[in-house]
Amino acid sequence: MSKITIHDVTAGTTQTRDMTSDEEAQLVADAAEIKAIGDAYIAKQNKKKSGRDKLIALGLTSDEVTALGISTN
């Protein structure tokens, strides 16, 4: 079981305890969501780069592609 640390700034105390099953399930769900968001971002960046590369292969210059609003960042 995972541990959770709770800092009570008002009281100036810190408590470490085992997570409840609900807290642990939420932690796992949050981690999966963060990974999915990261994976989607990487996929979008890869598609943008691919599109940019294809336009350059068709004869546009890098400056022209950038002027169209297509950048790699």
Helices and strands as residue ranges (DSSP letters): E 3-8, E 13-18, H 21-57, H 62-67
